[in-house]
Amino acid sequence: MINSYVPLSYYLLLSAFLFACGVLGFLIKRNIITIFMSIELMLNGVNLSFVAFAAHWHALAGQIFVFFVMVVAAAESAVGLAIIISVFRTRETLNVDQVNLLKL
Amino acid sequence: MNPNLNLWLIPILPLAGAAINGFFGKKSSRQAVTTVALFFSGAAFAWALWVAARFSSLTLPYQEYFAHWIRSGSFSVDFAFYLDQLSLVMLLIVTGVGFLIHIYSVGYIWEDPSYYRFFSYLNLFMFFMLTLILAGNYLQMFIGWEGVGLASYLLIGFWFTKDSAASAGKKAFIVNRIGDFGFLIALFLLIKHFGSLNFSSVFASIKPFAPETAGVGLLTTIGILLMVGACGKSAQIPLYVWLPDAMEGPTPVSALIHAATMVTAGVYMVSRSHVIFERAPIALTVVAIIGTLTAFFAATIGIAQTDIKKVLAYSTVSQLGYMFMACGVGAFSAGIFHLMTHAFFKGLLFLAAGSVIHSVGGEQDMRQMGGLRTKIPWTFWSMTAATLAISGIPGFSGFFSKDEILWRSYQASWIYWFVGVITALLTSFYMFRLWFLTFFGEYRGTAESAQGTAHGHDAHGPHGHGGIHESPKVMVIPLVILAVLATVGGYIGVPGSLGGNNHFDKFLGPVFRSALPEGAQNASIGEKSASEKETEGAEPKTEASTELIFTGISVLAALTGFGVAWLFYYRRRDLPAKIVASFSGTYDTLVHKYYVDEIYAAVFVKPLINFSTRVLWQDVDRKVIDAAVNDAGYGAEHVSDEVRHMQSGNLRSYAGWIAAGSAAVIAFMIWMGVR
C-alpha cells in the first residue's frame, strides 16, 4: 500500500527522472549491454508511472498494463541478449558504433 | 426537291488516293502509284462532270448535310456541302486542271525516288482544295484553306534536302499564317454577331443590312479582315513574298497550286463573301486598291527576272491582282472569269516551262536558253497559245476576261483602268520577252547542260538526257489540252460589245446579283451601282461602242508590249544591255524586287529573330523556364544532401531524434495546457 501522504507528483517526477536517465543512457553509451539496461530503465520508469496512476485513481487497468510491459520486457531481454551474444561472437566487440554493416 | 448528289465523294476520293499512296506507295511499283493517283483524281473529275450534267435540274443553292461537327448551345457547325454556280465553276476548274496536271506529273516526276510521296501530297492537295470549294460554312472552308496551305508547304519543300526549298516552304507557311490570322478574326466576328458560320444563314442575316457608306462598321471590318486572309493565300501586297519563293517546288506543283488553283482561293473566298463586301464599300475599295497595286508592281518586277519560273510567279501575282481588282469594283463574275482563263493559260505556262526546263536538263535561267523553237515544237506551240492568251491578244481566252475586267474597272474609276492597261502592256512585254528569250535566237546554254549532266535547280534524278529533246507524250498531251482550253476558253464569256452575250456572266449572275435589296442598290456607291445594274440587262448601245474603244486600247497595249519585246529580244538584242546601263538604278531595284524581301527581313524578320534570341531564348527560356526547372532539381538535391545526414544509419542518432521530437511534442502540449 502506497503511503497516501506521498503525493502523486513525486512518483511522476521519479518516473520521469528514471525515463530521462534511460533515454540519456541510450543516447550516450556505446556499450550494447549498457544500452540494453537503459531500455529496461525506461520501461521501468514507465511502469512506475502506470502503478502510481493506478493507485491514485484506484483503477486496476494500469497495474495490468505493467504486467504486460514486464512480460514483453522479459521476452525482449531474452531475444536481445541472444542477439548480443551472437553479435559478440562474430564481431568480438560490444561497441555499437562498430556494428555498422548496414550503415550508409 | 433535289436529288442526292453525294457531293462528299468528290473531296473524299482524292483523300483516299492520298492515303493509299501515302501508306502503301513506298512498297508499290511506280505503275501502281500512278494508277491510284490518276484513278482517284480522275474519279473526282468524273463525279464533278456528272454533277455538272445534272446541274440544270437543281434548285440552287444545293446544300448537302454530311455529318455533325460542332454543337455548342445555339451555335452549330456541320460538315456540309454547298453547291451553286460559283462552286461549280471552281469545282470543274480544280478537278479538271488538277487531273491534267496529275497526268503531266507522271512524266515529270517519274525519275524521282519519292515518286509516291509526290502523288500522295498532290492528291491530298486536291482533297483540301475541294473541301474549300464545296464547304457549306466558313469553318469547313477554313479547314480546306489551312489544308491547302499544308499541302503547299509539303510540296514546295518536296525536295527538302535542299536548304532553299525547305526554307521556301517555311516562308510560304509562315506568311500564310499572317493572312489566316485575319481570316480567323473575321470568323470570330461572324460568330459573335450572327451566331453562325453557315453560308446560307450568315448571308440571310446580312441581307437586310444597308451598305455601310458612312464609315467603318462591322461588315467593313469583317470584309477587310477577310481580305487580309485573301492577301496571304492569294499572294497580294503586302503578303505576296512567299509565292516567288514557292517556285522551289516541282514545276507541276507551281502549275497546280501556285498558279491555277490554290492561290485563287482568296478570289473565291472574296467572291463567296460578296454579300458582305457589297455592303462594305470601304472594304471593296481596299480590295480594288490592293489588287491594282499588286497587278502593277508584280508586273514591273516580272520584267527584270531571268529565272523562267520567277517570271511566271510574278506574272501570277500580277494576274491575281487583276482578279482582286475585278472583285473590288464589284465585278465578281469578271474576276471568276479571269480566274478560270488564268487557270488554263497560267497552268499551261508553268507546265510548258516545266517541259522547257526538262528538255534543257534542269536549267531555269532564260539567258541560258534560246532557239528551242524547233527542238521542242509541241512545247513551243502550246506555250505560244498561253503567251498570246495571257497577253490579251484578241481571240485568245485571256483577252476576253482581261477586257471584261478593264471595262468594269473603268466604270468604277479611270485610275483602275489606267493602271490595268499599263499592267497589260507590261504583261505582254515580259511574256513575249520570255517567249523570245526561250524559243528564238540561238541556243546559249552550255553543251553539257544540253547533254543533261548539269543538274540545276529543278534536277530530277540521274536521267540520261540525249541532248535537248521533247518531253514524253504523257507530258505533251496535257499541254495540248490546256492549250486548246487557253485558246477557246474565253468564248464562253464574250462580252456583248463584241457580239457575244456573255454566257459566263449570265451563268454566275444568280450568285452575285440580287445581293443588295432593291432600295439599297440605288443608294449604293455611285459608279458601282451603275455596274451592278448594267449586268442586269443588255448593255445599252452607246456603252457598247465606248467599250469597243477601250477594247481597242487594251489590244493596242498588248501589241505594244509584243512590239517592244520583239524589238529588244529579237531584232536588236544589244538594246536591253544599253537600257540597263542607262537606268541601272531602276533596273537594280527591279532585279531585287524592290528590295521588299530585304525590307521585310530588316523590319520584321531580324527584329523578331533578335527578340527571340535575346529575350525569349536567352532570358525567358534559359533564365526563367530552364532556370526554374534546373533550380528546382538542384534545390531538391541540396536540401536532400543536407537532410540526408539525418538518415545516418546510426541507431542512437535516430533515438535522439525520436527523443527530441517527443520532447518537443510534450513541450507543446504542456504549453497548450498552460495557455
Contacts between the chains, C-beta under 8 A, distances in Angstrom:
chain1	res1	chain2	res2	distance
A	23	B	655	7.7
A	23	B	659	5.1
A	26	B	652	6.8
A	26	B	655	5.6
A	27	B	652	5.5
A	27	B	655	6.0
A	27	B	656	5.2
A	27	B	659	6.8
A	35	B	652	7.8
A	96	B	651	6.8
A	96	B	652	7.0
A	97	B	650	7.7
A	100	B	649	6.8
A	100	B	650	7.6
A	102	B	649	6.1
A	103	B	648	7.0
A	103	B	649	3.4
A	103	B	650	6.9
A	104	B	647	6.9
A	104	B	648	6.8
A	104	B	649	5.0
